[in-house]
């Protein structure tokens, strides 16, 4: 019998606007949280969990899902979200939208962390 991929569970997202930026920054510096987007953090996965790139990507997907309210993911993001194996992505979260995002948010979303 063929086994189909199942959606990966997204990690819970902690937002600085809800939990206080100083507390989350301190936890990230201490190694218990991983910053996945501006003001968005997820718990750092166990060493034997997904590869670090996958954990970071899933955290970014979770942050986009939390902030945008169930967006439609596309490309590598959709494949990853639905449990498909894929090569390391480009660091972006690919979303289909019928509206154009504000210029500042579009630039922040399109720039992988670490390349700004």
Secondary structure, 3 states (H helix, E strand, C coil): CCCCCCCCCCCCCEEHHHHCHHHHHHHHHHCCEEEEECCEEEECCCCCCCCHHHHHHHHHHHHHHHHHCCCEECHHHHHHHCCCCCCCCCCCCCEECCCCCCHHHHHHHHCCCCCC
